[in-house]
Amino acid sequence: MNWNLHSMLQNREVDLLLDHPPSARFFAAAFDDDFAAAAPGLDDPVPSAGGLATLLILVLLVRAAKRRTHT
């Protein structure tokens, strides 16, 4: 699942839970190879725009709350 605004409602996405370690290792290796080829040199995931927007809103709310308590 991509976890963007459209993935759950508008895209045709499927999640699959495997309880078979050899199969899970196969798919994990395929995912890792695909990710490494798509983003060479990228070790850490990039924060999503939604995550950054949420962080910005939280920072602004905390700053506004601090201003109200100091006035």
Contacts in CASP RR format, 6 or more apart in sequence:
PFRMAT RR
TARGET T0000
AUTHOR 0000-0000-0000
METHOD contacts of the structure
MODEL  1
MNWNLHSMLQNREVDLLLDHPPSARFFAAAFDDDFAAAAPGLDDPVPSAG
GLATLLILVLLVRAAKRRTHT
1 7 0 8 1.000
1 8 0 8 1.000
1 13 0 8 1.000
1 15 0 8 1.000
2 11 0 8 1.000
2 13 0 8 1.000
3 48 0 8 1.000
4 48 0 8 1.000
7 13 0 8 1.000
18 24 0 8 1.000
18 27 0 8 1.000
47 55 0 8 1.000
END
